[in-house]
Amino acid sequence: MPVTLTSSPVDTIVWDFGAVLFRWRPQVLLAAALPQRVTDDASAAYWREAFFQSFGGDWAEFDRGTVAADELAQRIARRTGLALDEAHAVIGAVPGELQPLADTVALVHALRGAGHRQFYLSNMPVPYADHLEREHAFVRDFEDGLFSGRVNLIKPDAALFALAEERFGLVPGRTVFVDDHPRNVEAARERGWHAVLATDAQAIEQGLAAHGLLRGALAA
C-alpha cells in the first residue's frame, strides 16, 4: 500500500542513469554490433527482446551482479543462437552507447548550484559502473549513489529503495526520484517518495518544477 506523502518541501533528488542522464538506445546499439542480423525496425525489435529480455532474465542477473559478463555472453548465445563473439560484441558495445545527455546533465548542475542534495540509483552492472565513474567526472559530483551490481539488488525491488533511504539518509516525502521505467517510478511512490517519469529533458524539468525545484536555478 502506498505511503502517505508529507507536505514537507522536496530538497533531494535521486537520479536513474540509463535513458535519463546517459544515452540508451538498445536498438541502435544492436544494429551497430550485429549488422548482419539487425537490418530493419522489425529485426531490431526482435533482437532487443531476445537479447535483453525486457531487462529481466539473464540481463537482470547481470544488473544484479550475480552473473559476470563472460557467463552472460554464454547464456545469451545458448538461448538465442547468436555466436559467442556476437554476444560479446553487444555486451562490449554498451559503454560506448552510454554517453551523457547534455540537457539532463545541465539540470544536475543547476540543482547542485541551488544547493540541493543529489544521489543516483541505477540498475548498472559493475563493469559499466566502473566505466562511468572512470570516464565521466560529473558522476563523482553526486553526494553518493548505488549501482545495482555492487549491492546485488535491482529496481524495482523495495529492498533497494530501502537501502538507498538508509545509506543516503533520505526523508521519503522530501525526496523526488527520476526514472524512465514506470515500474520503478511506482516502486518509489510506494515508499513514499515523489517521482518523475523521465521521457525527455523537458518532461524531467517540468516534473521537478512541479515539486518546487529548479525555480530560478536554470537562469542563474
C-alpha positions, 0 to 999 in steps of 0.5 A: 500500500502506498505511503502517505506523502508529507507536505514537507518541501522536496530538497533531494533528488535521486537520479536513474542513469540509463535513458535519463542522464546517459544515452540508451538506445538498445536498438541502435546499439544492436544494429551497430554490433550485429549488422548482419542480423539487425537490418530493419525496425522489425529485426531490431525489435526482435533482437532487443527482446531476445537479447535483453529480455525486457531487462529481466532474465539473464540481463537482470542477473547481470544488473544484479551482479550475480552473473559476470559478463563472460557467463552472460555472453554464454547464456545469451548465445545458448538461448538465442543462437547468436555466436559467442563473439556476437554476444560479446560484441553487444555486451562490449558495445554498451559503454560506448552507447552510454554517453551523457545527455547534455540537457539532463546533465545541465539540470544536475548542475543547476540543482547542485548550484541551488544547493540541493542534495543529489544521489543516483540509483541505477540498475548498472552492472559493475563493469559499466559502473566502473566505466562511468565513474572512470570516464565521466567526472560529473558522476563523482559530483553526486553526494553518493549513489548505488549501482545495482551490481555492487549491492546485488539488488535491482529496481524495482525491488523495495529492498533497494529503495530501502537501502538507498533511504538508509545509506543516503539518509533520505526523508521519503516525502522530501525526496523526488526520484527520476526514472524512465521505467514506470515500474520503478517510478511506482516502486518509489511512490510506494515508499513514499517518495515523489517521482518523475517519469523521465521521457525527455529533458523537458518532461524531467524539468517540468516534473521537478518544477512541479515539486518546487525545484529548479525555480530560478536555478536554470537562469542563474 
